[in-house]
Amino acid sequence: MILCLISTHLLKPGVGFNIDPATLDGKSVASYAAKAHGQTTVDFLMHIIPDTLLSAFAQDEILQILLIALLFGAVLATAGDKGKPVVSFIDSLSHILFGIVRIITKLAPIGAMAFTIGKYNKAEYAEQRRTMLQVWADMLDGWIAKGPAANDVAHL
């Protein structure tokens, strides 16, 4: 954590990003804001219950998916021996998925840098590079603090 604080103090990530907020597209979130604005508390609570098990996934409703996941987990926890094959499958699958997330997390700064260069200009590259270096330094600090085995998928 000390390395993170030192790197933040020295590298000053985000300083120098001269991005004009007027160029950002506010219409991309307007539909979500409009949905949330017209809901009462009762509407919100009733909306958590999906029409069908698959409709929550098809309509990309996060709260409904979360309710299904909670119910599935509760039933699976009480299933005893009949649920063990499912638990074993989910455990094996989670190791793979966490490995994918680990790779994406380590490569995300490169994607963010490429986006910044493409969207704005190469002048922002120096600031993006400093931010990316700090993210990697912070990840290295976490790796040093926890040890190399903490980043191994097999130990998740």
C-alpha positions as CSV (number, residue, x, y, z in Angstrom):
1,M,0.0,0.0,0.0
2,I,2.9,2.3,0.7
3,L,4.2,1.7,-2.8
4,C,0.8,2.7,-4.2
5,L,0.8,5.9,-2.2
6,I,4.3,6.8,-3.3
7,S,3.6,6.0,-7.0
8,T,0.4,8.1,-6.9
9,H,2.3,11.0,-5.3
10,L,5.2,10.7,-7.8
11,L,3.3,9.9,-11.0
12,K,0.2,12.0,-10.4
13,P,-2.2,9.9,-12.6
14,G,-4.9,11.9,-14.4
15,V,-3.1,15.2,-14.2
16,G,-2.8,16.7,-17.6
17,F,-5.8,14.9,-19.1
18,N,-7.3,17.8,-21.0
19,I,-10.5,16.1,-21.9
20,D,-13.4,18.5,-22.6
21,P,-16.6,17.2,-20.9
22,A,-18.6,18.7,-23.6
23,T,-17.3,16.2,-26.1
24,L,-18.6,13.3,-24.0
25,D,-21.8,11.7,-25.1
26,G,-24.5,12.0,-22.4
27,K,-27.1,10.3,-24.6
28,S,-25.6,6.9,-23.9
29,V,-26.9,7.0,-20.3
30,A,-30.1,8.9,-20.9
31,S,-32.3,5.8,-21.3
32,Y,-31.1,4.4,-17.9
33,A,-31.7,7.7,-16.2
34,A,-35.2,8.0,-17.7
35,K,-36.2,4.5,-16.5
36,A,-34.9,5.2,-12.9
37,H,-36.6,8.6,-12.7
38,G,-40.2,7.3,-13.2
39,Q,-40.0,4.4,-10.7
40,T,-41.6,4.4,-7.3
41,T,-40.3,2.1,-4.5
42,V,-43.0,-0.4,-5.1
43,D,-42.3,-0.4,-8.9
44,F,-38.6,-1.0,-8.1
45,L,-39.3,-3.9,-5.8
46,M,-41.7,-5.5,-8.2
47,H,-39.3,-5.1,-11.0
48,I,-36.8,-7.3,-9.2
49,I,-39.0,-10.4,-9.8
50,P,-38.4,-11.6,-13.4
51,D,-41.2,-12.8,-15.7
52,T,-39.3,-16.0,-16.5
53,L,-35.9,-17.4,-15.5
54,L,-34.4,-16.6,-18.9
55,S,-36.1,-13.2,-19.4
56,A,-33.8,-11.7,-16.8
57,F,-30.8,-12.7,-18.8
58,A,-32.3,-11.8,-22.2
59,Q,-33.3,-8.4,-21.1
60,D,-30.0,-7.7,-19.2
61,E,-31.7,-7.0,-15.9
62,I,-28.9,-7.1,-13.3
63,L,-31.1,-7.2,-10.2
64,Q,-33.3,-9.9,-11.6
65,I,-30.2,-12.0,-12.4
66,L,-28.9,-11.4,-8.9
67,L,-32.2,-12.7,-7.4
68,I,-32.0,-15.8,-9.6
69,A,-28.4,-16.3,-8.5
70,L,-29.3,-15.9,-4.8
71,L,-32.2,-18.4,-5.1
72,F,-30.1,-20.8,-7.0
73,G,-27.3,-20.6,-4.4
74,A,-29.7,-21.1,-1.5
75,V,-31.3,-24.1,-3.0
76,L,-28.0,-25.6,-4.0
77,A,-26.7,-25.1,-0.5
78,T,-29.6,-27.1,0.9
79,A,-29.4,-29.8,-1.8
80,G,-26.9,-31.9,0.0
81,D,-25.3,-34.8,-1.9
82,K,-27.5,-34.2,-5.0
83,G,-26.0,-30.8,-5.4
84,K,-22.3,-31.9,-5.2
85,P,-21.8,-32.4,-8.9
86,V,-23.2,-29.0,-9.6
87,V,-21.0,-27.4,-7.0
88,S,-17.9,-29.2,-8.4
89,F,-18.8,-28.0,-11.9
90,I,-19.2,-24.4,-10.8
91,D,-16.0,-24.6,-8.8
92,S,-14.1,-25.8,-11.9
93,L,-15.7,-23.2,-14.1
94,S,-14.9,-20.4,-11.7
95,H,-11.2,-21.2,-11.9
96,I,-11.3,-20.8,-15.6
97,L,-13.4,-17.6,-15.4
98,F,-11.2,-16.0,-12.8
99,G,-8.2,-16.8,-15.0
100,I,-9.8,-14.9,-17.8
101,V,-10.6,-12.0,-15.6
102,R,-7.0,-12.0,-14.3
103,I,-5.7,-11.7,-17.9
104,I,-8.2,-9.0,-18.8
105,T,-7.3,-7.0,-15.7
106,K,-3.6,-7.1,-16.5
107,L,-4.2,-6.0,-20.1
108,A,-6.9,-3.4,-19.5
109,P,-4.4,-0.5,-19.1
110,I,-3.1,-1.2,-22.6
111,G,-6.7,-1.1,-24.0
112,A,-7.4,2.1,-22.1
113,M,-4.3,3.7,-23.5
114,A,-5.2,2.6,-27.1
115,F,-8.7,4.1,-26.6
116,T,-7.3,7.4,-25.4
117,I,-4.9,7.7,-28.3
118,G,-7.7,6.8,-30.8
119,K,-10.4,9.0,-29.2
120,Y,-8.4,12.1,-28.3
121,N,-4.9,12.5,-29.5
122,K,-1.3,11.4,-29.0
123,A,-0.7,14.3,-26.6
124,E,-2.7,12.4,-24.1
125,Y,-0.5,9.4,-24.5
126,A,2.1,10.6,-21.9
127,E,-0.6,11.0,-19.3
128,Q,-2.1,7.6,-20.2
129,R,1.3,6.0,-20.0
130,R,1.9,7.4,-16.5
131,T,-1.5,6.2,-15.4
132,M,-0.8,2.7,-16.9
133,L,2.6,2.5,-15.2
134,Q,0.9,3.4,-11.9
135,V,-1.7,0.7,-12.3
136,W,1.0,-1.9,-13.0
137,A,3.1,-0.6,-10.1
138,D,0.0,-1.0,-7.8
139,M,-0.6,-4.5,-9.1
140,L,3.0,-5.3,-8.5
141,D,2.7,-4.0,-4.9
142,G,-0.3,-6.3,-4.4
143,W,1.6,-9.2,-5.8
144,I,4.6,-8.5,-3.5
145,A,2.3,-8.1,-0.5
146,K,0.4,-11.3,-1.1
147,G,3.1,-13.4,-2.7
148,P,3.2,-15.0,-6.1
149,A,0.8,-17.8,-5.1
150,A,-2.0,-15.3,-4.5
151,N,-2.2,-14.6,-8.2
152,D,-2.3,-18.2,-9.2
153,V,-5.7,-19.3,-10.5
154,A,-5.4,-22.6,-8.7
155,H,-5.4,-20.8,-5.3
156,L,-8.5,-18.7,-5.9
